[in-house]
Amino acid sequence: MERASVFRSDDLTTWERNGIILDQPGKRSDDGTIGLHADVVVQGEEGYVFYFTHPGRVNGHHEDSNSYELRRSSIQVAKLEVVDGVLICDRDKEFELNLGADDR
């Protein structure tokens, strides 16, 4: 199983492991597998993790390797939060996605 390790740094030189996210399936539609190919978007004071799932795969595989269900991907998003200094994402928690134009 792939794991999305989280790291943190105060100086961008020295890094320490700070948890794991996306390693447990979510309960939303098409989010019942581990999260893959993640990327983070920061918007103001809020952060979101966008990731892919492959809903048709069971334990990473499907009976018919050429099937639509094996190849099908679903893009998901979860809000990131820091709790007691650790970055977490509750994949099942409802939130409002607030993305806007970058004001740079």
MODELLER restraints for C-alpha pairs under 7 A, 6 or more apart:
rsr = mdl.restraints
at = mdl.atoms
rsr.add(forms.Gaussian(group=physical.xy_distance, feature=features.Distance(at['CA:3:A'], at['CA:20:A']), mean=6.68, stdev=0.5))
rsr.add(forms.Gaussian(group=physical.xy_distance, feature=features.Distance(at['CA:3:A'], at['CA:23:A']), mean=5.51, stdev=0.5))
rsr.add(forms.Gaussian(group=physical.xy_distance, feature=features.Distance(at['CA:4:A'], at['CA:20:A']), mean=5.46, stdev=0.5))
rsr.add(forms.Gaussian(group=physical.xy_distance, feature=features.Distance(at['CA:4:A'], at['CA:21:A']), mean=5.34, stdev=0.5))
rsr.add(forms.Gaussian(group=physical.xy_distance, feature=features.Distance(at['CA:4:A'], at['CA:22:A']), mean=6.10, stdev=0.5))
rsr.add(forms.Gaussian(group=physical.xy_distance, feature=features.Distance(at['CA:4:A'], at['CA:23:A']), mean=6.65, stdev=0.5))
rsr.add(forms.Gaussian(group=physical.xy_distance, feature=features.Distance(at['CA:5:A'], at['CA:19:A']), mean=5.98, stdev=0.5))
rsr.add(forms.Gaussian(group=physical.xy_distance, feature=features.Distance(at['CA:5:A'], at['CA:20:A']), mean=4.42, stdev=0.5))
rsr.add(forms.Gaussian(group=physical.xy_distance, feature=features.Distance(at['CA:5:A'], at['CA:21:A']), mean=6.50, stdev=0.5))
rsr.add(forms.Gaussian(group=physical.xy_distance, feature=features.Distance(at['CA:6:A'], at['CA:17:A']), mean=5.97, stdev=0.5))
rsr.add(forms.Gaussian(group=physical.xy_distance, feature=features.Distance(at['CA:6:A'], at['CA:18:A']), mean=5.17, stdev=0.5))
rsr.add(forms.Gaussian(group=physical.xy_distance, feature=features.Distance(at['CA:6:A'], at['CA:19:A']), mean=5.18, stdev=0.5))
rsr.add(forms.Gaussian(group=physical.xy_distance, feature=features.Distance(at['CA:6:A'], at['CA:20:A']), mean=5.53, stdev=0.5))
rsr.add(forms.Gaussian(group=physical.xy_distance, feature=features.Distance(at['CA:7:A'], at['CA:15:A']), mean=6.20, stdev=0.5))
rsr.add(forms.Gaussian(group=physical.xy_distance, feature=features.Distance(at['CA:7:A'], at['CA:16:A']), mean=5.41, stdev=0.5))
rsr.add(forms.Gaussian(group=physical.xy_distance, feature=features.Distance(at['CA:7:A'], at['CA:17:A']), mean=4.37, stdev=0.5))
rsr.add(forms.Gaussian(group=physical.xy_distance, feature=features.Distance(at['CA:7:A'], at['CA:18:A']), mean=4.93, stdev=0.5))
rsr.add(forms.Gaussian(group=physical.xy_distance, feature=features.Distance(at['CA:8:A'], at['CA:15:A']), mean=5.52, stdev=0.5))
rsr.add(forms.Gaussian(group=physical.xy_distance, feature=features.Distance(at['CA:8:A'], at['CA:16:A']), mean=5.52, stdev=0.5))
rsr.add(forms.Gaussian(group=physical.xy_distance, feature=features.Distance(at['CA:8:A'], at['CA:17:A']), mean=6.51, stdev=0.5))
rsr.add(forms.Gaussian(group=physical.xy_distance, feature=features.Distance(at['CA:8:A'], at['CA:18:A']), mean=6.16, stdev=0.5))
rsr.add(forms.Gaussian(group=physical.xy_distance, feature=features.Distance(at['CA:9:A'], at['CA:15:A']), mean=4.74, stdev=0.5))
rsr.add(forms.Gaussian(group=physical.xy_distance, feature=features.Distance(at['CA:9:A'], at['CA:16:A']), mean=6.54, stdev=0.5))
rsr.add(forms.Gaussian(group=physical.xy_distance, feature=features.Distance(at['CA:18:A'], at['CA:86:A']), mean=5.97, stdev=0.5))
rsr.add(forms.Gaussian(group=physical.xy_distance, feature=features.Distance(at['CA:19:A'], at['CA:86:A']), mean=6.68, stdev=0.5))
rsr.add(forms.Gaussian(group=physical.xy_distance, feature=features.Distance(at['CA:19:A'], at['CA:87:A']), mean=6.99, stdev=0.5))
rsr.add(forms.Gaussian(group=physical.xy_distance, feature=features.Distance(at['CA:21:A'], at['CA:88:A']), mean=6.43, stdev=0.5))
rsr.add(forms.Gaussian(group=physical.xy_distance, feature=features.Distance(at['CA:21:A'], at['CA:89:A']), mean=6.57, stdev=0.5))
rsr.add(forms.Gaussian(group=physical.xy_distance, feature=features.Distance(at['CA:22:A'], at['CA:34:A']), mean=5.72, stdev=0.5))
rsr.add(forms.Gaussian(group=physical.xy_distance, feature=features.Distance(at['CA:22:A'], at['CA:35:A']), mean=4.77, stdev=0.5))
rsr.add(forms.Gaussian(group=physical.xy_distance, feature=features.Distance(at['CA:23:A'], at['CA:34:A']), mean=5.15, stdev=0.5))
rsr.add(forms.Gaussian(group=physical.xy_distance, feature=features.Distance(at['CA:23:A'], at['CA:35:A']), mean=6.51, stdev=0.5))
rsr.add(forms.Gaussian(group=physical.xy_distance, feature=features.Distance(at['CA:24:A'], at['CA:34:A']), mean=5.50, stdev=0.5))
rsr.add(forms.Gaussian(group=physical.xy_distance, feature=features.Distance(at['CA:25:A'], at['CA:31:A']), mean=6.33, stdev=0.5))
rsr.add(forms.Gaussian(group=physical.xy_distance, feature=features.Distance(at['CA:25:A'], at['CA:32:A']), mean=4.62, stdev=0.5))
rsr.add(forms.Gaussian(group=physical.xy_distance, feature=features.Distance(at['CA:25:A'], at['CA:33:A']), mean=4.45, stdev=0.5))
rsr.add(forms.Gaussian(group=physical.xy_distance, feature=features.Distance(at['CA:25:A'], at['CA:34:A']), mean=4.99, stdev=0.5))
rsr.add(forms.Gaussian(group=physical.xy_distance, feature=features.Distance(at['CA:26:A'], at['CA:32:A']), mean=5.08, stdev=0.5))
rsr.add(forms.Gaussian(group=physical.xy_distance, feature=features.Distance(at['CA:26:A'], at['CA:33:A']), mean=6.89, stdev=0.5))
rsr.add(forms.Gaussian(group=physical.xy_distance, feature=features.Distance(at['CA:26:A'], at['CA:91:A']), mean=5.47, stdev=0.5))
rsr.add(forms.Gaussian(group=physical.xy_distance, feature=features.Distance(at['CA:26:A'], at['CA:92:A']), mean=5.91, stdev=0.5))
rsr.add(forms.Gaussian(group=physical.xy_distance, feature=features.Distance(at['CA:27:A'], at['CA:92:A']), mean=6.01, stdev=0.5))
rsr.add(forms.Gaussian(group=physical.xy_distance, feature=features.Distance(at['CA:28:A'], at['CA:92:A']), mean=6.45, stdev=0.5))
rsr.add(forms.Gaussian(group=physical.xy_distance, feature=features.Distance(at['CA:30:A'], at['CA:55:A']), mean=5.14, stdev=0.5))
rsr.add(forms.Gaussian(group=physical.xy_distance, feature=features.Distance(at['CA:30:A'], at['CA:74:A']), mean=6.47, stdev=0.5))
rsr.add(forms.Gaussian(group=physical.xy_distance, feature=features.Distance(at['CA:31:A'], at['CA:53:A']), mean=6.25, stdev=0.5))
rsr.add(forms.Gaussian(group=physical.xy_distance, feature=features.Distance(at['CA:31:A'], at['CA:55:A']), mean=6.67, stdev=0.5))
rsr.add(forms.Gaussian(group=physical.xy_distance, feature=features.Distance(at['CA:32:A'], at['CA:55:A']), mean=6.41, stdev=0.5))
rsr.add(forms.Gaussian(group=physical.xy_distance, feature=features.Distance(at['CA:33:A'], at['CA:53:A']), mean=6.13, stdev=0.5))
rsr.add(forms.Gaussian(group=physical.xy_distance, feature=features.Distance(at['CA:33:A'], at['CA:54:A']), mean=6.87, stdev=0.5))
rsr.add(forms.Gaussian(group=physical.xy_distance, feature=features.Distance(at['CA:33:A'], at['CA:55:A']), mean=6.39, stdev=0.5))
rsr.add(forms.Gaussian(group=physical.xy_distance, feature=features.Distance(at['CA:34:A'], at['CA:53:A']), mean=6.58, stdev=0.5))
rsr.add(forms.Gaussian(group=physical.xy_distance, feature=features.Distance(at['CA:35:A'], at['CA:51:A']), mean=5.76, stdev=0.5))
rsr.add(forms.Gaussian(group=physical.xy_distance, feature=features.Distance(at['CA:35:A'], at['CA:52:A']), mean=5.73, stdev=0.5))
rsr.add(forms.Gaussian(group=physical.xy_distance, feature=features.Distance(at['CA:35:A'], at['CA:53:A']), mean=5.40, stdev=0.5))
rsr.add(forms.Gaussian(group=physical.xy_distance, feature=features.Distance(at['CA:36:A'], at['CA:51:A']), mean=5.60, stdev=0.5))
rsr.add(forms.Gaussian(group=physical.xy_distance, feature=features.Distance(at['CA:36:A'], at['CA:52:A']), mean=5.08, stdev=0.5))
rsr.add(forms.Gaussian(group=physical.xy_distance, feature=features.Distance(at['CA:36:A'], at['CA:53:A']), mean=6.10, stdev=0.5))
rsr.add(forms.Gaussian(group=physical.xy_distance, feature=features.Distance(at['CA:37:A'], at['CA:51:A']), mean=5.59, stdev=0.5))
rsr.add(forms.Gaussian(group=physical.xy_distance, feature=features.Distance(at['CA:37:A'], at['CA:52:A']), mean=6.02, stdev=0.5))
rsr.add(forms.Gaussian(group=physical.xy_distance, feature=features.Distance(at['CA:38:A'], at['CA:49:A']), mean=6.42, stdev=0.5))
rsr.add(forms.Gaussian(group=physical.xy_distance, feature=features.Distance(at['CA:38:A'], at['CA:50:A']), mean=5.51, stdev=0.5))
rsr.add(forms.Gaussian(group=physical.xy_distance, feature=features.Distance(at['CA:38:A'], at['CA:51:A']), mean=4.22, stdev=0.5))
rsr.add(forms.Gaussian(group=physical.xy_distance, feature=features.Distance(at['CA:38:A'], at['CA:52:A']), mean=6.93, stdev=0.5))
rsr.add(forms.Gaussian(group=physical.xy_distance, feature=features.Distance(at['CA:39:A'], at['CA:49:A']), mean=5.65, stdev=0.5))
rsr.add(forms.Gaussian(group=physical.xy_distance, feature=features.Distance(at['CA:39:A'], at['CA:50:A']), mean=5.42, stdev=0.5))
rsr.add(forms.Gaussian(group=physical.xy_distance, feature=features.Distance(at['CA:39:A'], at['CA:51:A']), mean=6.54, stdev=0.5))
rsr.add(forms.Gaussian(group=physical.xy_distance, feature=features.Distance(at['CA:40:A'], at['CA:47:A']), mean=6.80, stdev=0.5))
rsr.add(forms.Gaussian(group=physical.xy_distance, feature=features.Distance(at['CA:40:A'], at['CA:48:A']), mean=5.61, stdev=0.5))
rsr.add(forms.Gaussian(group=physical.xy_distance, feature=features.Distance(at['CA:40:A'], at['CA:49:A']), mean=4.46, stdev=0.5))
rsr.add(forms.Gaussian(group=physical.xy_distance, feature=features.Distance(at['CA:40:A'], at['CA:50:A']), mean=6.23, stdev=0.5))
rsr.add(forms.Gaussian(group=physical.xy_distance, feature=features.Distance(at['CA:41:A'], at['CA:47:A']), mean=5.68, stdev=0.5))
rsr.add(forms.Gaussian(group=physical.xy_distance, feature=features.Distance(at['CA:41:A'], at['CA:48:A']), mean=5.29, stdev=0.5))
rsr.add(forms.Gaussian(group=physical.xy_distance, feature=features.Distance(at['CA:41:A'], at['CA:49:A']), mean=6.40, stdev=0.5))
rsr.add(forms.Gaussian(group=physical.xy_distance, feature=features.Distance(at['CA:42:A'], at['CA:48:A']), mean=6.39, stdev=0.5))
rsr.add(forms.Gaussian(group=physical.xy_distance, feature=features.Distance(at['CA:43:A'], at['CA:99:A']), mean=6.37, stdev=0.5))
rsr.add(forms.Gaussian(group=physical.xy_distance, feature=features.Distance(at['CA:47:A'], at['CA:79:A']), mean=6.11, stdev=0.5))
rsr.add(forms.Gaussian(group=physical.xy_distance, feature=features.Distance(at['CA:47:A'], at['CA:80:A']), mean=5.22, stdev=0.5))
rsr.add(forms.Gaussian(group=physical.xy_distance, feature=features.Distance(at['CA:48:A'], at['CA:77:A']), mean=6.61, stdev=0.5))
rsr.add(forms.Gaussian(group=physical.xy_distance, feature=features.Distance(at['CA:48:A'], at['CA:78:A']), mean=5.64, stdev=0.5))
rsr.add(forms.Gaussian(group=physical.xy_distance, feature=features.Distance(at['CA:48:A'], at['CA:79:A']), mean=4.44, stdev=0.5))
rsr.add(forms.Gaussian(group=physical.xy_distance, feature=features.Distance(at['CA:48:A'], at['CA:80:A']), mean=5.23, stdev=0.5))
rsr.add(forms.Gaussian(group=physical.xy_distance, feature=features.Distance(at['CA:49:A'], at['CA:77:A']), mean=5.55, stdev=0.5))
rsr.add(forms.Gaussian(group=physical.xy_distance, feature=features.Distance(at['CA:49:A'], at['CA:78:A']), mean=5.45, stdev=0.5))
rsr.add(forms.Gaussian(group=physical.xy_distance, feature=features.Distance(at['CA:49:A'], at['CA:79:A']), mean=6.37, stdev=0.5))
rsr.add(forms.Gaussian(group=physical.xy_distance, feature=features.Distance(at['CA:49:A'], at['CA:80:A']), mean=6.59, stdev=0.5))
rsr.add(forms.Gaussian(group=physical.xy_distance, feature=features.Distance(at['CA:50:A'], at['CA:76:A']), mean=5.72, stdev=0.5))
rsr.add(forms.Gaussian(group=physical.xy_distance, feature=features.Distance(at['CA:50:A'], at['CA:77:A']), mean=4.38, stdev=0.5))
rsr.add(forms.Gaussian(group=physical.xy_distance, feature=features.Distance(at['CA:50:A'], at['CA:78:A']), mean=6.73, stdev=0.5))
rsr.add(forms.Gaussian(group=physical.xy_distance, feature=features.Distance(at['CA:51:A'], at['CA:75:A']), mean=5.80, stdev=0.5))
rsr.add(forms.Gaussian(group=physical.xy_distance, feature=features.Distance(at['CA:51:A'], at['CA:76:A']), mean=5.32, stdev=0.5))
rsr.add(forms.Gaussian(group=physical.xy_distance, feature=features.Distance(at['CA:51:A'], at['CA:77:A']), mean=6.22, stdev=0.5))
rsr.add(forms.Gaussian(group=physical.xy_distance, feature=features.Distance(at['CA:52:A'], at['CA:73:A']), mean=6.30, stdev=0.5))
rsr.add(forms.Gaussian(group=physical.xy_distance, feature=features.Distance(at['CA:52:A'], at['CA:74:A']), mean=5.48, stdev=0.5))
rsr.add(forms.Gaussian(group=physical.xy_distance, feature=features.Distance(at['CA:52:A'], at['CA:75:A']), mean=4.63, stdev=0.5))
rsr.add(forms.Gaussian(group=physical.xy_distance, feature=features.Distance(at['CA:52:A'], at['CA:76:A']), mean=5.93, stdev=0.5))
rsr.add(forms.Gaussian(group=physical.xy_distance, feature=features.Distance(at['CA:53:A'], at['CA:73:A']), mean=5.64, stdev=0.5))
rsr.add(forms.Gaussian(group=physical.xy_distance, feature=features.Distance(at['CA:53:A'], at['CA:74:A']), mean=5.23, stdev=0.5))
rsr.add(forms.Gaussian(group=physical.xy_distance, feature=features.Distance(at['CA:53:A'], at['CA:75:A']), mean=6.59, stdev=0.5))
rsr.add(forms.Gaussian(group=physical.xy_distance, feature=features.Distance(at['CA:54:A'], at['CA:70:A']), mean=7.00, stdev=0.5))
rsr.add(forms.Gaussian(group=physical.xy_distance, feature=features.Distance(at['CA:54:A'], at['CA:72:A']), mean=5.94, stdev=0.5))
rsr.add(forms.Gaussian(group=physical.xy_distance, feature=features.Distance(at['CA:54:A'], at['CA:73:A']), mean=4.69, stdev=0.5))
rsr.add(forms.Gaussian(group=physical.xy_distance, feature=features.Distance(at['CA:54:A'], at['CA:74:A']), mean=6.27, stdev=0.5))
rsr.add(forms.Gaussian(group=physical.xy_distance, feature=features.Distance(at['CA:55:A'], at['CA:73:A']), mean=6.85, stdev=0.5))
rsr.add(forms.Gaussian(group=physical.xy_distance, feature=features.Distance(at['CA:56:A'], at['CA:62:A']), mean=6.88, stdev=0.5))
rsr.add(forms.Gaussian(group=physical.xy_distance, feature=features.Distance(at['CA:56:A'], at['CA:69:A']), mean=4.56, stdev=0.5))
rsr.add(forms.Gaussian(group=physical.xy_distance, feature=features.Distance(at['CA:56:A'], at['CA:70:A']), mean=5.35, stdev=0.5))
rsr.add(forms.Gaussian(group=physical.xy_distance, feature=features.Distance(at['CA:56:A'], at['CA:72:A']), mean=6.98, stdev=0.5))
rsr.add(forms.Gaussian(group=physical.xy_distance, feature=features.Distance(at['CA:57:A'], at['CA:70:A']), mean=5.70, stdev=0.5))
rsr.add(forms.Gaussian(group=physical.xy_distance, feature=features.Distance(at['CA:62:A'], at['CA:70:A']), mean=5.85, stdev=0.5))
rsr.add(forms.Gaussian(group=physical.xy_distance, feature=features.Distance(at['CA:78:A'], at['CA:89:A']), mean=6.20, stdev=0.5))
rsr.add(forms.Gaussian(group=physical.xy_distance, feature=features.Distance(at['CA:78:A'], at['CA:90:A']), mean=6.84, stdev=0.5))
rsr.add(forms.Gaussian(group=physical.xy_distance, feature=features.Distance(at['CA:78:A'], at['CA:91:A']), mean=5.39, stdev=0.5))
rsr.add(forms.Gaussian(group=physical.xy_distance, feature=features.Distance(at['CA:79:A'], at['CA:89:A']), mean=5.92, stdev=0.5))
rsr.add(forms.Gaussian(group=physical.xy_distance, feature=features.Distance(at['CA:79:A'], at['CA:95:A']), mean=6.99, stdev=0.5))
rsr.add(forms.Gaussian(group=physical.xy_distance, feature=features.Distance(at['CA:80:A'], at['CA:87:A']), mean=6.74, stdev=0.5))
rsr.add(forms.Gaussian(group=physical.xy_distance, feature=features.Distance(at['CA:80:A'], at['CA:88:A']), mean=5.78, stdev=0.5))
rsr.add(forms.Gaussian(group=physical.xy_distance, feature=features.Distance(at['CA:80:A'], at['CA:89:A']), mean=4.75, stdev=0.5))
rsr.add(forms.Gaussian(group=physical.xy_distance, feature=features.Distance(at['CA:81:A'], at['CA:87:A']), mean=5.71, stdev=0.5))
rsr.add(forms.Gaussian(group=physical.xy_distance, feature=features.Distance(at['CA:81:A'], at['CA:88:A']), mean=5.40, stdev=0.5))
rsr.add(forms.Gaussian(group=physical.xy_distance, feature=features.Distance(at['CA:81:A'], at['CA:89:A']), mean=6.21, stdev=0.5))
rsr.add(forms.Gaussian(group=physical.xy_distance, feature=features.Distance(at['CA:82:A'], at['CA:88:A']), mean=6.07, stdev=0.5))
